[in-house]
Amino acid sequence: MCQDETRVGLKTLTGKVITASGVKPTVDVKWERENFWIYGAIEPLTGKHFQQEYSKLNGDCFQQFLD
């Protein structure tokens, strides 16, 4: 068995800015992400694979995948 997890999304870009002496720059951080899970199985010898996308990572979704 193996398991892999990857997080993909847009990250707020922050860079250098010029401000007056003693003033720290501020930026609104917006790291909104939509999550989904891909359950998959691969047959190593032939490379055949099966994948399904689910909205949650729980026992009910995994049972649907197994069925």
Sequence and secondary structure as in RCSB ss.txt:
>XXXX:A:sequence
MCQDETRVGLKTLTGKVITASGVKPTVDVKWERENFWIYGAIEPLTGKHFQQEYSKLNGDCFQQFLD
>XXXX:A:secstr
                    TT              EEEEEE TTT  EEEEEES  SHHHHHHHH 
